[in-house]
Each structure stands twice: as C-alpha cells, then as structure tokens.
Amino acid sequence: MQDKTLLYLYDLPKEITTSTLIANKIKELTKLDINEPPQIRRDPNKPFYTAIVKINEMDKFKEVCQALKYFDINGKPCRALPYTKELQAANRANTNKSNVFIKGIDKATNSQVLEQKFLEALGNGAVHTAKVSINEDYSSRGYGFVLFRTPELAAEALNLGEGMGIEISPYQPKDRRDVRKGFNNIYVKNFPETWDQATLQDLFGKYGTIKSLVTMKAQVPGQPEGTLAPFAFICYEDPVNKEYGIQCAQRAVQELNDVEFDGHKIYVKEALKKTDREQEKKREQLRFKNSKKRCNLYVKNFPPTTTETELRELFGKYGDIESIKMLPKEGESLYAFVCFKSPDSAALAKQQLNLQTFNNKLLYINNYELKEVRKIQQEDARDKADFQSYKKQSPAALSLDILNKPEIYQLIQYLMINLRSQQQNMRQGGQGNRQNNMGGRGPRQYNNNPQNQMQQRPPVGGAPMQQQMPGMAPPQMRQQPPMMPPQQMPPQFQNQPPMMTPQMQQIGVPQHIVQYQTEAFRILPGVIPQNPNYKSAVGEFIYDYVEKLSSESHAPKITGMLIDLPLPEIHSYLRDYNSLAQKVKEAHTLLQSQNQ
C-alpha cells in the first residue's frame, strides 16, 4: 500500500477556493495530478479556508512542498506546510522554542520576503516557515512569526532585529482564555434616551476612576431613516497601576450587562474595533441559532392557503410553541419554521407529522439547519461533484469510472458480443448450402411490445434479460454475455442486480421505469447512514410512483412505511422498479386488511 503524505494549505480565499482549483494549481506548479479531492475546511467564523491534500507520490513530495510553500491564488498570497511530527500538538511546546515574534514589519513585506531576509542572514535551510499576519482583505497587520529549524537558530535571530529595522522577541503563546481579559474600554448601548453623561458617570463611576466618557447616536438597523439610538464608550485608567483599569472594566461588564433600567436591558461589553464587533455579533447570532437548532423545525409542502393559526393548531398538540414564522417561496408555495420550547416536543412532532397528509398535501419536515451550515454543505457537495467531473476528463479516470459501474460495463459487453455474433453469422450465411441456411433460419420474429417484455423480465437477482433486440441474431444463435466477475466489482455492487440506465431504453423497457431507474441512480449515493436526511429525499422521490401503484389515500402511509425499511431493502427497491411495485402491493394489502 502506497504511503500518503499530507500537505496543509493556509490562507485560501473563501470566495473562489475549490478542490478543482487547488488540483489545477498543484498541477501548474509541479505537473503532478492529484488523485483524491483535497479536504477543504470551511469555517464561517474564520476569514480564510484551509485544506489538506494527500500526495501519493513520495518521490515528488518534497518538490510539491517547495513549490507550494508560498504561492498565490488570483493574486492572493497563500502558504503550505508538510504536516510533520514537529508540528503535531504533542510537540507544540518544543516547536515554540524555535519560534520568534516580529513587530514593525513593513506593510509591503509578505511571508516569502520575510523568510528570505532571514535566509540571507543565517543561511539556506535555517527557516522552516515564515508568516506575516494578514487581515481578511489580505492586507498586512505589521507583525508576524518565523519558525526556525532549531532553537539555536531562533536564539541567534533575536540579535538581527536592529539591522533589519524590526523588533524580534521570543514567541510567548497565550492562553486563549486570557486573550480577551486585558481591556479597560467598554461599549454601552440600549440605555434610555433620557440618560445624559452625568447619569452614565454616576452609574459607571461606582466601579472606578473614569478616564474618558463619550456619548454618540447612530441609526437603528431596520428602522425608518432618522431613527437614532444613543451609545457610549467608557474608559477606566489609573496612571500608576495598569491593572486597575482592566479590573474596573471587568467588574462593570459583569455587574451591569443585561441589567434592566427604566424598561431597558442595557448592553455592556468590551469595546472592539468595528470589524471585530461585527464578527462578535455574528458569533453571538450563530450561538443563539445553534441553541435553537433542536427545537426548530423546517416545514414545507402545505397548501398555500394555510394560515399560521392552522399550523399552530396542528403542531401545538405535541408541545408548547415558542414561535412560527411563515415565508413565501417561488410564488404561492410556502414554507415555515415552527420553533418549540422543548427539543423533545420538536422531535415528537417531526416523528408524528413528517410525510403525513395535511389538507390533502404531504408534509415534509426536517430539523432546522443554520443558513451558514447549509451554505457550506451545499458548497461541499458542489465541490465534490466538480472534482469528480474534473477527474473524468482524463482517459484513465474515465476507464476506471466505467469499471466501477458494472451496469454500464455489462451493457457494453452485451452489445459487443452480439455484434461479433452477428458478424460470424453473416460470414457463415455466405458459405455452404445457402438454401439449407435459408430454410433453417426462416424469417426473424421480434417482440417489441413493452408490456410483453416486462412480463418476461426475470425477478431481482435472477438471470440477465434474454430479450431479443432488433437487428440481432435469434436467441439460439447467440451466446449469453458473461457477467463481470464479482471480485472485479466494487463492494457496494457485489451480489446486486445491475442498475438500469437511459441507454437501456433500446432494449424496450417502458419509459416510466427508465425514468424511475435513472432518477433512483442519481439519489442512491446519498442514501447512506451518514446522511440524516436520506429518508426525506427517498420519500419525495418515490411518492408519485407509490401513488400510481396504490391509491391517493394510501400513498402517504405506504411511503412512510417504505422509507422506514432497513437500508438494504431501500437500496433494493431503488435499484429495481419491480421490487418497489412488489413492496407497494404488500403494503397496500396490509393496509386494506387493517381497515377491514
């Protein structure tokens, strides 16, 4: 088994980074094809994406690491590092001894230029990697870090700062819990408009000496133009004791935040830069939404005339409802968010109402998912599909893809063998006693009736179809095409009947069955235990077919019964329409007997 070596990519631009883009960049710089899709880590709370790439060719690994140590994507500077033992968390303490912190870096200096300065001073191979800290727009923050190969080289670098015009100091890792503790400036909002500076001075002066107090007004989001609300910045400080102001500010935040005054719960938090404050606000919103995730249900496919009162009556049977929000979607169709006060109530409502009829419509209910999470999931899915398409452009990848799909492989075998058989029969027909040959063969008889062909179709798992195709020799003059040996099939296809594809329309299969098998093949890869929504996807797909095979009144119940079957049985009826029809018939009979 070939070893796989990991390469970590950093500072990737969110808007354009895809697996295909990364693969093309590696191929552009190293001429190396990436066999497996890069694992892109998409975090909505971070300014950049990161990725992990597996390099299978060990002899080219060093070349790839060197080529991608510093690279760019559409002019945006990015970095890459091999994931070595030294960088693992267990060795982080030793690694920090070789790391230095640098201040006063010129804004035009990037990571690669910073490394080059130290290589010129200490020699090639002295630097493991360099990093200039950047903002979300890739502008420099004026400080950075350099990781040297050894602690001795890091100690030597401490003496180079004056000659380079920068400040160099040993790297001191900070405890994340202490990062936000050192502030003496606080931000206050949502207090009554009648409060003036004197009122604020009296309230916040109880916690220490106020160095400065500034009040302002700003437009209230979502309100008519000119609707202003006051806010304030308050700074504590003692010229002698630097810790004094920090302690005063912390006490004010702890004791006054969310305290109600004259009907207003005032907001008291650390004062942040505008960009940091916006990020903090997003994080707070995500935390709140995430806390409601298990209580909130997404409901769709109810009649467009449905009112909020009707939904409240329907869902209120399963617990106390906190809120209902109804939204339009593509014209008259609607969807809604039903938020319960308890996650248990939401789970019970979903269990009892999903795929049940409401005013002659089949309800579809899922747990609420954060918009940011859904966006990333959709981005991941598109990215994987695009990478597969990218790999299929190579002839080798195309051949491998065909071998991984036995239903296509068998169809090609079937057509090729029959073509050879035809050619042999034509050659034999031109030799010997032409009259005897003509008398022995007689006219060919074709059966193009789709109904008759379906009656002759073998059961699931049985022998392949022996149906005669137009333009081919009669059955007695053809040999049966061999099946792919099981050991050559991927595990998920072994002992499974072949999936029907659109190409098989030529064999005479009815159009609605071809359509069913084609659509089933599309959704089948997602019907796996790791996908929490596979039942809803299968239910939406099979409902119309179930309704035609049973009745409009029984279709919702039968659909619910079928999607609750074990996964192997779901795979079975997705792979074969006859299997679906049989299961619908059994369920229909069962429901009728229960009604009687």
MOPEZI-V807204 format. One record per residue. N is the residue number from 1. RES is the residue in one letter. SS is DSSP state (@ for helix, = for strand, . for the rest). PSI is psi in degrees with one decimal (none if undefined). NEAR is the number of other ideal C-beta (glycine too) atoms within 10 Angstrom. Layout:
N RES SS PSI NEAR
N RES SS PSI NEAR
//
This chain:
1 M . 130.9 3
2 Q . 135.7 6
3 D . 147.2 10
4 K . 129.0 14
5 T = 139.1 18
6 L = 138.7 14
7 L = 124.5 20
8 Y = 131.7 15
9 L = 137.1 25
10 Y = 162.3 15
11 D = 36.6 19
12 L = 133.5 23
13 P . 131.9 19
14 K . -41.3 14
15 E . -28.7 7
16 I . -8.8 11
17 T . 125.3 25
18 T . 166.1 21
19 S @ -39.7 23
20 T @ -40.9 18
21 L @ -43.0 20
22 I @ -44.4 24
23 A @ -41.8 21
24 N @ -37.6 13
25 K @ -42.5 19
26 I @ -40.6 23
27 K @ -37.3 12
28 E @ -39.7 11
29 L @ -25.7 14
30 T @ -6.7 18
31 K . 19.3 10
32 L . 132.6 18
33 D . 136.6 14
34 I . 122.5 24
35 N . -34.7 13
36 E . 143.5 14
37 P . 134.3 21
38 P . 143.8 23
39 Q = 103.3 13
40 I = 128.2 22
41 R = 109.0 15
42 R . 108.7 19
43 D . 114.5 12
44 P . -18.4 14
45 N . -5.1 9
46 K . 150.4 12
47 P . -21.9 15
48 F . 160.3 18
49 Y = 157.5 22
50 T = 166.3 18
51 A = 154.8 21
52 I = 128.5 13
53 V = 133.7 23
54 K = 123.5 15
55 I = 113.2 23
56 N . -26.6 15
57 E . 100.5 16
58 M @ -34.9 11
59 D @ -18.1 6
60 K @ 0.5 15
61 F @ -46.5 18
62 K @ -38.5 12
63 E @ -42.2 15
64 V @ -43.1 21
65 C @ -42.3 17
66 Q @ -40.2 13
67 A @ -31.8 18
68 L . 10.0 21
69 K . -45.4 17
70 Y = 118.5 19
71 F = 178.2 17
72 D = 152.7 14
73 I = 111.6 16
74 N . 42.3 9
75 G . -0.8 7
76 K = 123.2 17
77 P = 129.6 17
78 C = 166.0 23
79 R = 161.5 21
80 A = 147.1 22
81 L = 139.4 18
82 P = 141.6 20
83 Y . 96.8 12
84 T . 170.2 13
85 K @ -33.3 8
86 E @ -27.4 14
87 L @ -2.5 15
88 Q . 155.6 10
89 A @ -34.1 7
90 A @ -25.9 7
91 N @ 11.8 12
92 R @ -36.7 12
93 A @ -41.3 9
94 N @ -38.0 10
95 T @ -38.1 18
96 N @ -24.8 15
97 K . -21.8 14
98 S . 6.8 21
99 N = 142.1 20
100 V = 152.9 22
101 F = 137.1 15
102 I = 130.6 25
103 K = 161.5 12
104 G . 26.6 12
105 I . 134.3 23
106 D . 137.5 12
107 K . -19.8 10
108 A . -6.0 7
109 T . 125.1 18
110 N . -178.4 21
111 S @ -42.4 25
112 Q @ -41.2 15
113 V @ -38.9 14
114 L @ -44.5 23
115 E @ -42.2 21
116 Q @ -35.1 15
117 K @ -40.8 18
118 F @ -29.8 22
119 L @ -38.6 14
120 E @ -31.8 11
121 A @ -35.0 14
122 L @ -5.7 17
123 G . 155.6 10
124 N . 141.7 7
125 G . -1.6 9
126 A . -29.9 19
127 V = 130.6 22
128 H = -50.1 21
129 T = 157.6 19
130 A = 149.3 26
131 K = 121.5 20
132 V = 122.5 24
133 S = 135.4 13
134 I = 155.0 18
135 N . 178.0 10
136 E . -27.0 12
137 D . 14.0 8
138 Y . 11.0 16
139 S . 147.4 9
140 S = 144.3 18
141 R = -2.6 11
142 G = 7.3 15
143 Y = 166.9 15
144 G = -166.0 21
145 F = 148.7 16
146 V = 125.6 26
147 L = 118.0 21
148 F = 167.3 22
149 R . -31.3 14
150 T . 157.7 12
151 P @ -30.1 15
152 E @ -41.7 11
153 L @ -37.6 20
154 A @ -41.2 23
155 A @ -38.4 14
156 E @ -34.9 15
157 A @ -23.3 22
158 L . -22.2 11
159 N . 1.4 10
160 L . -5.6 15
161 G @ -44.9 16
162 E @ -41.1 9
163 G @ -26.4 9
164 M @ -6.6 17
165 G . 28.4 9
166 I . 166.9 19
167 E = 126.0 13
168 I = 130.2 19
169 S = 157.7 11
170 P = 145.0 14
171 Y . 128.4 16
172 Q . 100.7 8
173 P . 140.0 10
174 K . 143.6 8
175 D . 126.5 7
176 R @ -28.4 7
177 R @ -20.3 7
178 D @ -5.6 8
179 V . -39.6 8
180 R . 7.4 10
181 K . -25.7 11
182 G . 73.3 14
183 F . 146.3 17
184 N . 4.4 22
185 N = 127.5 17
186 I = 155.8 23
187 Y = 130.3 16
188 V = 132.5 25
189 K = 176.9 15
190 N . 28.9 14
191 F . 160.7 23
192 P . 143.8 12
193 E . -18.9 11
194 T . -10.6 8
195 W . 134.5 19
196 D . -174.1 10
197 Q @ -33.7 11
198 A @ -39.9 9
199 T @ -45.1 13
200 L @ -38.0 19
201 Q @ -42.1 12
202 D @ -42.0 10
203 L @ -50.3 18
204 F @ -15.8 21
205 G @ -15.9 15
206 K @ -19.8 11
207 Y @ -1.2 20
208 G . -178.5 18
209 T . 122.8 12
210 I = 120.5 17
211 K = -43.2 15
212 S = 148.7 10
213 L = 118.4 16
214 V = 128.8 11
215 T = 144.7 15
216 M = 176.6 11
217 K = 148.9 10
218 A = 157.2 11
219 Q = 135.1 12
220 V . 123.1 11
221 P . 136.5 7
222 G . 0.0 6
223 Q . 161.2 10
224 P . 150.6 7
225 E . 132.6 5
226 G . -5.8 7
227 T . 107.7 11
228 L = 150.9 12
229 A = 143.1 15
230 P = 153.0 18
231 F = 168.4 16
232 A = 154.0 20
233 F = 128.9 14
234 I = 128.1 26
235 C = 127.0 17
236 Y = 143.3 25
237 E . 143.8 19
238 D . 122.9 15
239 P . -19.3 9
240 V . -51.2 6
241 N . 108.8 10
242 K @ -28.4 11
243 E @ -16.9 10
244 Y @ -50.8 16
245 G @ -38.5 22
246 I @ -43.6 17
247 Q @ -40.3 15
248 C @ -46.2 25
249 A @ -41.1 26
250 Q @ -40.8 18
251 R @ -40.4 14
252 A @ -41.6 22
253 V @ -45.1 17
254 Q @ -36.3 10
255 E @ -17.5 11
256 L @ -19.4 19
257 N . 131.1 14
258 D . 15.5 9
259 V . 137.4 11
260 E = 131.6 8
261 F = 120.5 14
262 D . 41.9 10
263 G . 6.8 6
264 H = 127.7 14
265 K = 107.4 11
266 I . 149.6 19
267 Y = 119.9 14
268 V = 112.2 22
269 K = 170.5 15
270 E = 137.6 18
271 A . 126.8 17
272 L . 162.9 16
273 K . 160.3 8
274 K @ -45.2 7
275 T @ -41.0 12
276 D @ -36.2 11
277 R @ -39.4 14
278 E @ -39.8 11
279 Q @ -39.6 16
280 E @ -39.1 14
281 K @ -41.1 11
282 K @ -41.6 13
283 R @ -40.1 12
284 E @ -40.9 11
285 Q @ -41.6 12
286 L @ -40.9 16
287 R @ -41.9 9
288 F @ -47.4 9
289 K @ -39.9 16
290 N @ -33.3 12
291 S @ -23.8 10
292 K . 1.6 17
293 K . -45.8 14
294 R . -12.5 15
295 C . -14.9 22
296 N = 132.2 21
297 L = 140.4 23
298 Y = 121.8 15
299 V = 133.9 26
300 K = 171.9 14
301 N . 21.6 15
302 F . 160.4 21
303 P . 145.6 13
304 P . -17.1 11
305 T . 0.3 9
306 T . 137.9 17
307 T . 164.9 9
308 E @ -34.8 12
309 T @ -41.1 10
310 E @ -42.0 14
311 L @ -38.2 19
312 R @ -38.3 12
313 E @ -38.9 10
314 L @ -48.8 19
315 F @ -21.2 24
316 G @ -14.1 16
317 K @ -18.9 11
318 Y @ 3.3 20
319 G . 173.8 18
320 D . 131.8 9
321 I = 128.8 18
322 E = -42.6 14
323 S = 155.8 12
324 I = 128.3 17
325 K = 118.2 11
326 M = 135.5 15
327 L = 146.2 8
328 P = 154.6 10
329 K . 115.4 10
330 E . 67.8 7
331 G . -126.9 7
332 E . -19.3 9
333 S . 147.3 12
334 L = 158.3 19
335 Y = 164.7 16
336 A = 157.1 18
337 F = 119.9 15
338 V = 113.6 29
339 C = 118.5 16
340 F = 162.6 24
341 K . -21.1 13
342 S . 136.4 14
343 P @ -29.0 15
344 D @ -38.1 13
345 S @ -40.9 21
346 A @ -42.6 26
347 A @ -40.8 17
348 L @ -43.1 15
349 A @ -42.2 22
350 K @ -42.8 19
351 Q @ -40.0 10
352 Q @ -27.8 12
353 L @ -18.8 20
354 N . 130.8 19
355 L . 24.9 23
356 Q . 153.8 15
357 T = 139.3 14
358 F = 112.8 17
359 N . 47.8 11
360 N . 19.1 8
361 K = 147.1 15
362 L = 117.3 19
363 L . 139.0 18
364 Y = 123.5 19
365 I = 131.1 22
366 N = 159.3 15
367 N = 143.6 16
368 Y . 137.5 19
369 E . 137.9 16
370 L . 140.3 17
371 K @ -40.7 11
372 E @ -38.0 17
373 V @ -43.6 15
374 R @ -41.2 11
375 K @ -42.3 13
376 I @ -39.8 16
377 Q @ -42.9 13
378 Q @ -39.7 10
379 E @ -41.4 16
380 D @ -45.2 14
381 A @ -45.7 11
382 R @ -39.9 11
383 D @ -44.9 20
384 K @ -42.2 14
385 A @ -41.8 10
386 D @ -38.1 15
387 F @ -39.3 20
388 Q @ -41.3 14
389 S @ -38.7 10
390 Y @ -42.4 18
391 K @ -29.5 21
392 K @ -13.1 12
393 Q . -21.7 8
394 S . 136.2 12
395 P @ -38.7 8
396 A @ -41.7 9
397 A @ -35.7 15
398 L @ -42.9 12
399 S @ -44.0 10
400 L @ -37.7 12
401 D @ -38.0 14
402 I @ -42.3 12
403 L @ -25.6 14
404 N . -2.1 13
405 K . 87.8 17
406 P @ -26.3 22
407 E @ -35.7 19
408 I @ -41.1 17
409 Y @ -45.2 18
410 Q @ -38.4 16
411 L @ -41.6 19
412 I @ -43.3 12
413 Q @ -45.0 15
414 Y @ -47.1 20
415 L @ -39.5 15
416 M @ -42.9 11
417 I @ -41.7 15
418 N @ -33.9 18
419 L @ -44.2 12
420 R @ -38.9 12
421 S @ -40.5 16
422 Q @ -46.5 15
423 Q @ -40.6 10
424 Q @ -42.4 13
425 N @ -35.2 17
426 M @ -40.0 10
427 R @ -41.2 9
428 Q @ -32.5 11
429 G @ -20.7 12
430 G . 0.9 9
431 Q . 165.8 8
432 G . -151.5 9
433 N . 100.7 9
434 R @ -35.3 10
435 Q @ -42.1 8
436 N @ -38.8 9
437 N @ -42.6 14
438 M @ -39.1 11
439 G @ -32.6 9
440 G @ -33.4 8
441 R @ -51.0 14
442 G . 178.6 8
443 P . 144.2 5
444 R . 143.9 11
445 Q . 121.8 7
446 Y . 144.9 12
447 N . 98.9 11
448 N . 12.6 10
449 N . 113.2 10
450 P @ -34.8 14
451 Q @ -44.1 8
452 N @ -37.7 11
453 Q @ -37.2 17
454 M @ -33.8 15
455 Q @ -29.3 8
456 Q . -2.0 10
457 R . 132.7 16
458 P . 161.3 12
459 P . 165.7 11
460 V . 132.8 14
461 G . -4.3 11
462 G . -163.9 9
463 A . 156.3 9
464 P . 159.4 14
465 M . 136.1 17
466 Q . 12.9 11
467 Q . 138.9 15
468 Q . 139.3 20
469 M . 145.0 16
470 P . 137.6 10
471 G . 3.8 10
472 M . 162.5 18
473 A . 155.0 18
474 P . 162.4 13
475 P @ -38.3 11
476 Q @ -13.6 6
477 M @ 5.0 13
478 R . 146.7 20
479 Q . 149.0 11
480 Q . 129.4 11
481 P . 136.9 16
482 P . 146.6 11
483 M . 154.7 15
484 M . 132.2 16
485 P . 137.0 7
486 P @ -35.4 11
487 Q @ -16.5 6
488 Q @ -11.3 12
489 M . 149.1 18
490 P . 153.4 10
491 P @ -37.8 7
492 Q @ -13.3 11
493 F @ -10.0 19
494 Q . 139.5 12
495 N . 26.3 8
496 Q . 144.7 17
497 P . 150.0 19
498 P . 143.3 20
499 M . 137.0 19
500 M . 141.4 22
501 T . 165.1 15
502 P @ -28.6 11
503 Q @ -23.8 13
504 M @ 4.1 20
505 Q @ -30.0 15
506 Q @ -22.1 11
507 I @ -16.3 17
508 G . 15.5 20
509 V . 136.7 19
510 P . 148.9 14
511 Q @ -40.0 9
512 H @ -28.4 11
513 I @ -39.7 21
514 V @ -43.9 18
515 Q @ -42.4 14
516 Y @ -48.6 22
517 Q @ -36.2 21
518 T @ -46.1 15
519 E @ -36.9 14
520 A @ -38.9 23
521 F @ -31.5 17
522 R @ -39.8 10
523 I @ -14.6 15
524 L @ -40.4 17
525 P . -23.2 9
526 G . -4.3 13
527 V . 78.1 18
528 I . 157.8 11
529 P . -29.6 7
530 Q . -15.3 6
531 N . 106.8 12
532 P . -12.6 10
533 N . 15.6 11
534 Y @ -31.5 18
535 K @ -42.4 20
536 S @ -40.7 16
537 A @ -43.4 15
538 V @ -41.9 22
539 G @ -44.0 20
540 E @ -37.3 16
541 F @ -46.9 19
542 I @ -11.0 26
543 Y @ -49.1 20
544 D @ -38.2 12
545 Y @ -40.2 22
546 V @ -40.3 26
547 E @ -39.2 18
548 K @ -32.1 13
549 L @ -19.7 20
550 S . -102.1 21
551 S . 163.6 13
552 E @ -34.9 10
553 S @ -33.6 10
554 H @ -16.1 19
555 A @ -45.9 23
556 P @ -43.7 21
557 K @ -42.7 19
558 I @ -40.3 24
559 T @ -44.8 27
560 G @ -37.9 18
561 M @ -40.1 18
562 L @ -37.0 22
563 I @ -12.7 21
564 D . -0.2 12
565 L . 159.8 15
566 P . 153.3 8
567 L @ -43.0 11
568 P @ -36.1 8
569 E @ -35.5 13
570 I @ -44.7 20
571 H @ -38.0 18
572 S @ -48.5 19
573 Y @ -17.4 23
574 L @ -30.7 22
575 R @ -21.9 21
576 D . 120.7 24
577 Y @ -36.5 23
578 N @ -35.4 15
579 S @ -40.4 18
580 L @ -47.1 21
581 A @ -39.9 18
582 Q @ -44.0 16
583 K @ -37.0 21
584 V @ -41.6 24
585 K @ -44.0 13
586 E @ -43.9 12
587 A @ -38.6 20
588 H @ -44.2 18
589 T @ -41.4 11
590 L @ -44.0 13
591 L @ -39.4 17
592 Q @ -41.0 12
593 S @ -36.5 8
594 Q @ -39.2 8
595 N @ -38.5 7
596 Q . none 5
//
